[in-house]
Amino acid sequence: MITHIVLFKLKDGSSENVERTAQVLRDMEGKIDELKSIEVGLDVIHSARSYDIALITRFESMEALEAYQVHPVHKKVIEHINEVREAAVAVDFIS
């Protein structure tokens, strides 16, 4: 199993914008066969080092993660994220 975690810091960290972007991420659920699980979390601390949104996804293999990366549904999500994000960091690990 591969776990893929991405943290997003948005240009506009208002609660409305954060929730809208979180919903864009959640909307991938059930639309990409390779995506075995998805969890979207919103920051509750709001400290200087916090990111606004955490995306945790799981895949059966590296090949499945690679297929997800180029899936049309994910590509539409990337378009939205590229418009709203200030920064993002990621980690991928075998779980």
Summary of the structure (lengths in Angstrom):
residues: 95
radius of gyration: 13.0
end to end distance: 5.3
largest distance: 36.6
contacts: 255
relative contact order: 0.32
helix: 36%
strand: 34%
